[in-house]
Amino acid sequence: VLLLLGYGYAHLISQMPSTARQRNVHVALLAAALVLLVIRIAVWPSPITPSDAWKPTAEQAPSLAILGLLLFTIGLPFLVLSATGPLLQSWYARCFPGASPYRLYALSNLGSLLGLLSYPFVLEPLLTVTSQGWAWSTGFGAFAIGCASTAVLVGRTASEPSASQGSGARASRAADDGPAPTLGQRVLWLGLAMIASVLLLATTSQISLEVAVIPFLWMLPLALYLLTFVLCFEYERSYRRPLWIPALLVGAGCTTVVIRMGVHAPMLVQLGVYLFTLFVACMVCHGELVRRKPAPRWLTGFYFWVSAGGAAGGIFTGIVAPAVFPDLWELPLALVAACVLAVVLAVTALPKRRPLLRVTILSVASVYVLVLAGVLATHAHDELADNLHVSRGFFGVLRVDQDTDDDGEVRTRLRHGRIIHGLQYQNELFAREPTSYYGPGSAVGLAIDLHPRRKAEAPMKLGFVGLGTGTLACYATPGDTVRFYEINPDVVALSTGDEPLFTYLRDSAGEVEIAIGDARVSLEREEPQGFDVLALDAFSSDSIPAHLLTVEAIQLYLRHLRDENSVIAVHISNRYLDLDPVVRGLAQELGLAVTRIDDNEDNERVYSSDWMLLARSTIAFEHLEAVATVTEAAPHEGPWPLWTDAYSNLVEVLED
């Protein structure tokens, strides 16, 4: 939305007939952004990294809290930056008449692509968050000086013909710049940009949640999206309708098949199909935008409508779709819309003297797209029908379904994308037994069952970060207190109420408490809880909440432990990330005892799981290591990686 406002500002300022006034307004805005950054030096760690007072509370809506935080941290500087592309192109066209400024848009998107790729692999591993804030602010200062200098130079160029110069001069200028865009053209610009934006975001969600939870996988769709801008605006001949529109229809058909097959399609096939379809669809949308770009005089308005389409796509997929659709329906909808628009544009571009060809292509393509739409609609209906419950919110889509194991026992499962977050058997004989990653042989199960207070039949206090199905509540005995920390209210709803889908909390022998909100923030605001076991179960996908696994976070957890027998259990089961070195680095930094216990039992009831335990003393592990196999640390050169609130590096923990 700020990008849209920046483009709108660029459009308005470029319409000022006086170049001196354009210079004055923009230099003033640059100065205001710089002053704001300087003022924050006194109250924040860096001009764009807010203090702890800005942490959101559990009562705040996540979308509004995040948008508000972004607005007050980088809002004005981002607004200035977002206006740079169209504004400088407008000035370029003014200073160099006859030269096309549109290639600068390709250069701008190339810069975005380089920024996307360089941040996680270069900047983040080298700099702390605060250092990144200072580096960015310094770069913004250099940019502001350069942009202001450009504005000063432009201010010396001739202004637009004024009324005193006569209508002839103005008419001559208008004739050179071509006619003003019509409303229909503007709506088409918006529609093409919106479809591409929705496809980008929807494809990213699809492959990140439904295909594979691989770190940095979300970068591929965005890289392809930016690449299509570069190709279409820099190499206009790269877009040819006879090539790309049929490719889009083929890609849409393959995507429909893959969506229908779901998990039965090989992962690499799914990735290839989704990314190919996104690429060709964006080539069509952005290629058609280039074919319809106006004369340089109207380019700021062109970019405004393109930005409006991008913002509309972001609002639709980020805010509207989660509130309206129970599942990820925006990808099929955008895919069908892209096909319909592409076919219409292709048919209208055919020579009117060949009506039979136009009718034939339109008829065949229409039937094809209707078949795709029908298959996708049927699949969406079947997906909902095969689940006991489907809910969608800010944190994604939750599905609850049932299946039977090899013994014919019915079990209820909680799924978030491809990840199963727990299961419960319906048979009362097994309904209170720990399952999935929390079996009796798991480190967290052993840490509870073999704890000295359990052996002494003294009441325990158990803390769990991440609720899932509430399986860990079954380890409580009469007199125990179990406190869950869960950020997603939709997850809590599955285990609470009059008729919960998962009954671990209701059937627990202990007293169950639930704190809704970010666990780190909740624990910071609570008095010491005196936990005997505090389990962290929030690291099972590529979306690692790094703030839960830093030196400062572990220090916070230690404040909430009861005594030297208390342990912190960290669930590190992960297909793509190795968090073992991170936990060992934290233990080394804080002088804690650490051990790793892997449960290799893997069947339909209990999954293999990897856990690491932290404690103030090795005394807390003696009773565990006597019955469990300890996994030794892998050979490691140099110091263990150390994550803090100011520094974390996901690249260094990627599995080999």
WOFENUR-V397932 format. One record per run of one state. SS is the DSSP state (A for helix, B for strand, O for the rest). FROM is the first residue (numbers start at 1). LEN is the number of residues. Records with the same first field share a line. If there is no record, write none. Layout:
SS->FROM-LEN / FROM-LEN
This chain:
O->1-1 / 15-4 / 41-5 / 47-2 / 50-2 / 55-7 / 96-7 / 127-2 / 155-8 / 166-1 / 178-5 / 212-6 / 235-1 / 239-2 / 265-2 / 292-4 / 325-5 / 350-5 / 386-3 / 394-2 / 405-5 / 417-2 / 426-10 / 437-6 / 450-2 / 456-5 / 466-5 / 476-5 / 487-2 / 496-8 / 508-3 / 517-2 / 525-6 / 532-1 / 537-9 / 549-2 / 560-1 / 562-5 / 572-5 / 578-2 / 591-2 / 600-6 / 607-2 / 616-2 / 626-4 / 631-13 / 645-2 / 648-3 / 655-2
A->2-13 / 19-22 / 52-3 / 62-34 / 103-24 / 129-26 / 163-3 / 167-11 / 183-29 / 218-17 / 236-3 / 241-24 / 267-25 / 296-29 / 330-20 / 355-31 / 443-7 / 452-4 / 471-5 / 489-7 / 504-4 / 519-6 / 546-3 / 551-9 / 580-11 / 618-8 / 651-3
B->46-1 / 49-1 / 389-5 / 396-9 / 410-7 / 419-7 / 436-1 / 461-5 / 481-6 / 511-6 / 531-1 / 533-4 / 561-1 / 567-5 / 577-1 / 593-7 / 606-1 / 609-7 / 630-1 / 644-1 / 647-1 / 654-1
